[in-house]
C-alpha cells in the first residue's frame, strides 16, 4: 500500500504514526495546551524525533457537543502555525484536520499536504472538489451528523455493513473527481456507542475491502477510559492495547497523542511478525 504525499511515495506496508496537534482550547485531552509558537515548535520537534511521519493539525474540536467555531477563527488558529512549522521543518508532512473546504485550501496553500475530514465531504459540498483541485491525499472519516448531534445518531441496522456502504459511496464520489489518494478512518467515538466502537474494532479487517489505506484514531478516547473507569490522562496503557489490536488487523496509520509509544508498538509487532 503506497501513498503519494508532497512529492514523496510512502510505503505503508510498515505502519506509520500521525501525531496530533490540537490548536483548540476545548479538545478532550490536550485542549489549550499549545498556545504559543515556541510550545508548538517544541512539541512538533519532539513528535518528529519520536518517529511521527505526519503531524495532524486541527483548529476545531470535534469532541461530542463541542462548541462551534467560526470559520475565520478556525483558519486563524491553524494557518500561521502551519506556515511557521513549514519554515522550521521544511520536510514536514502536515495534515489539516477540518471539514471546511476554505480552511483546507488555506492550510494547503500554507504548506499542509493532506486533508483529514471527519465528515467525508458531507458537511461541505465544496470539500471534494477543493481536494481534487489541490491534488492532495484525502482522509475520509465515518460520522453521522455533526459533533453537536452525533451522540443521538447511533441507530444502525448493522453498523459495519452500514459503514461499508458509506465508504463505498464516499470513495466513489472522490474517485469521480479524480482524487487518487484516499484513506479511510472508521471514526471511533463518532456517532457510535461504546459497544459499537468495539464491534467495529473487532471487525476492522473487513474495511480492507475498499483497498485503500486504513487510519485508526483511538488515542485516549472514552472507549478506553470509560471501560477502565479512569480519565484521558490515565488512558495511555489502554491506548497501546487497542493500537496493538488495530495493527494486528491491518491498520496502516495510527493517529495518536503519544508518538513514541505508538512507534514502539509498531516496532515490536514488526519484529514479532
C-alpha positions, -999 to 999 in steps of 0.1 A, spaced: 0 0 0 16 33 -12 7 69 -5 18 99 -26 24 129 -3 43 161 -11 64 145 -37 72 115 -16 60 80 -22 54 65 12 53 27 17 26 19 42 35 -18 44 52 -7 76 25 13 95 31 50 101 23 73 130 4 106 128 10 129 157 -20 150 169 -16 188 174 -48 203 186 -48 241 184 -81 244 203 -90 254 238 -115 226 243 -102 193 229 -109 164 252 -73 156 261 -49 185 253 -72 214 248 -54 248 253 -20 231 258 -3 245 227 -10 283 227 24 298 219 46 293 188 76 282 208 55 255 226 41 242 193 76 240 177 90 222 207 61 197 207 63 190 170 100 186 171 96 160 199 69 142 179 91 141 148 121 129 168 100 102 183 91 89 148 60 107 136 56 106 98 27 130 98 15 159 120 -22 164 121 -32 200 130 -68 210 139 -84 242 150 -120 229 156 -126 205 184 -147 175 172 -154 160 206 -190 153 214 -210 185 220 -180 208 213 -189 244 208 -190 255 171 -161 276 159 -164 304 133 -147 296 100 -124 326 101 -113 318 137 -105 282 127 -85 295 98 -65 319 120 -58 292 145 -41 269 120 -27 288 91 0 308 109 11 277 128 14 257 96 35 284 80 58 285 110 62 247 111 70 245 74 96 272 78 111 254 108 108 219 95 110 221 56 104 184 51 74 181 74 42 163 63 12 182 77 -24 170 77 -51 196 82 -80 183 103 -110 202 91 -144 196 74 -144 231 58 -131 234 23 -120 270 27 -99 261 57 -85 231 39 -75 252 9 -58 279 31 -39 252 50 -26 235 19 -15 268 5 3 274 38 21 241 35 -2 213 46 -1 183 22 -31 162 33 -67 169 43 -83 150 72 -121 154 71 -143 140 98 -174 143 75 -160 127 43 -173 158 25 -208 157 38 -207 189 58 -193 210 30 -203 203 -6 -172 221 -19 -147 198 1 -143 171 -25 -140 195 -55 -115 215 -35 -94 185 -26 -95 173 -62 -82 207 -73 -55 208 -47 -43 172 -56 -35 161 -21 -43 129 -2 -77 129 15 -87 111 47 -124 105 49 -139 95 83 -172 78 91 -195 100 111 -232 109 112 -245 144 119 -221 169 134 -200 169 166 -230 187 183 -256 160 172 -236 128 166 -243 112 200 -280 110 191 -274 93 158 -263 58 168 -292 37 155 -278 13 128 -293 -18 113 -258 -33 111 -231 -8 119 -203 -24 100 -224 -31 69 -238 5 71 -202 18 73 -192 -2 43 -219 13 22 -210 48 35 -173 44 25 -182 28 -9 -203 58 -17 -178 84 -5 -149 67 -22 -168 66 -54 -176 103 -51 -139 111 -46 -128 89 -75 -153 106 -98 -134 138 -92 -101 120 -97 -90 122 -61 -63 94 -63 -50 91 -27 -80 83 -5 -77 70 31 -105 59 54 -110 63 91 -137 43 109 -143 72 132 -141 56 167 -162 77 191 -182 94 163 -219 86 162 -211 52 179 -219 38 213 -192 22 234 -203 -12 223 -204 -2 187 -169 11 189 -157 -23 200 -178 -41 174 -161 -20 147 -127 -27 161 -134 -64 163 -143 -64 126 -117 -39 115 -101 -62 89 -133 -60 68 -126 -24 59 -97 -36 37 -124 -44 12 -120 -9 -1 -84 -14 -10 -73 20 4 -51 28 35 -68 25 68 -62 51 95 -72 44 131 -77 70 158 -84 56 193 -58 76 213 -70 82 249 -107 82 238 -137 75 260 -140 39 246 -108 33 266 -112 53 298 -149 46 303 -142 9 304 -113 14 328 -132 40 349 -104 64 346 -96 96 326 -80 105 293 -48 114 312 -47 78 325 -55 61 292 -21 56 276 -17 19 285 -52 12 272 -45 31 241 -14 9 235 -35 -22 239 -60 -10 213 -32 1 190 -19 -34 191 -52 -48 181 -56 -23 153 -22 -31 139 -28 -68 140 -60 -61 120 -41 -42 94 -41 -5 103 -18 15 81 -16 47 102 -22 53 139 -34 89 148 -20 94 183 -12 119 211 18 98 222 41 92 193 70 74 210 47 47 225 29 41 192 62 38 173 74 13 198 42 -7 194 47 -8 156 84 -18 160 76 -47 184 48 -60 162 70 -58 131 96 -79 149 70 -104 161 58 -109 125 
